Amino acid sequence: MRGSAAGDLGNLAGWAVETIPHPTLKADKGRSARVPDFTSPAMPVPAFVPELVLLGNGGSEPILTRNAMERAKRRHARGGRLVRVRFALPGVSFDDSMKAKTND
């Protein structure tokens, strides 16, 4: 099995087609923070990849992360490709989980 890392959600998911107000995060002056726009390119996934598992960090802001992961799932979906999203437990990153397993 091979793996790749996008580095951040923007690289993985690209931007959003339109913005929606975040239900709780507020930007300056009390305005709703916005979920990013969806017109920019995202991390390339070669056409020959038959299965893609996207890993969401449990330590990130959950609404923004879930929206970005859903964008990534839709963006990378292709005929014949299975795209799944898995999240770490709330407050935990996959990196923390892997480190804990190697220390056992």
C-alpha positions in Angstrom: 0.0 0.0 0.0 1.3 3.5 -0.9 0.4 6.7 0.8 0.5 10.4 0.0 -0.1 13.5 2.1 -1.8 16.7 1.0 -0.3 18.7 3.8 -3.5 20.6 4.6 -7.2 20.5 3.8 -7.0 23.2 1.2 -4.5 21.2 -0.8 -6.6 18.0 -0.4 -10.1 19.4 -1.0 -9.6 22.5 -3.1 -12.0 25.4 -2.6 -15.8 25.3 -2.5 -18.2 26.3 -5.3 -19.9 28.6 -3.0 -19.6 29.7 0.6 -21.8 28.9 3.5 -21.8 30.6 6.9 -20.2 28.5 9.7 -22.8 28.0 12.5 -20.5 29.0 15.3 -17.1 30.4 14.2 -17.1 34.1 13.8 -14.7 36.3 11.9 -13.9 39.9 12.8 -16.8 42.1 13.8 -19.0 39.1 14.6 -19.6 38.0 11.0 -19.9 34.4 10.3 -16.6 32.8 9.1 -17.0 31.2 5.7 -16.3 27.8 4.4 -13.7 28.2 1.6 -14.7 28.6 -2.1 -14.4 25.5 -4.4 -12.8 26.6 -7.7 -9.1 26.0 -7.2 -7.2 22.9 -8.0 -6.6 20.2 -5.3 -4.1 17.5 -4.7 -3.8 15.4 -7.8 -4.7 11.8 -7.6 -3.6 9.7 -10.6 -6.5 8.2 -12.6 -5.1 4.7 -12.1 -5.7 4.8 -8.3 -8.7 2.4 -7.6 -9.2 3.2 -3.9 -8.6 6.4 -2.0 -9.0 6.7 1.8 -9.1 10.3 3.1 -8.1 10.7 6.7 -9.6 13.5 8.7 -7.8 14.8 11.8 -9.9 14.6 15.0 -8.1 17.6 16.5 -9.2 20.0 13.8 -12.3 22.2 13.8 -15.0 19.5 13.0 -17.4 21.4 10.8 -14.7 22.9 8.5 -12.9 19.6 8.4 -16.0 17.6 7.5 -17.0 20.0 4.8 -13.5 19.9 3.3 -13.4 16.1 3.4 -16.7 15.9 1.7 -15.4 18.3 -1.0 -12.3 16.1 -1.4 -14.4 12.9 -1.6 -16.6 14.4 -4.4 -13.7 16.0 -6.2 -11.7 12.8 -6.3 -14.6 10.4 -7.1 -14.2 8.7 -10.5 -15.9 5.8 -12.2 -14.3 2.6 -10.8 -12.7 4.4 -7.8 -13.8 3.9 -4.2 -13.4 7.0 -2.1 -13.8 6.7 1.6 -13.4 9.2 4.5 -12.2 8.1 7.9 -11.9 10.4 11.0 -9.7 10.1 14.0 -11.4 10.2 17.4 -12.4 13.8 18.5 -9.3 15.6 19.9 -6.9 13.0 18.4 -4.8 13.0 15.3 -3.9 10.0 13.2 -0.3 11.0 13.9 -0.9 10.6 17.6 -2.5 7.2 17.1 0.4 6.0 15.0 2.9 7.2 17.5 1.0 5.5 20.3 1.0 2.2 18.4 4.8 2.3 17.7 5.4 2.9 21.4 3.4 -0.2 22.5 
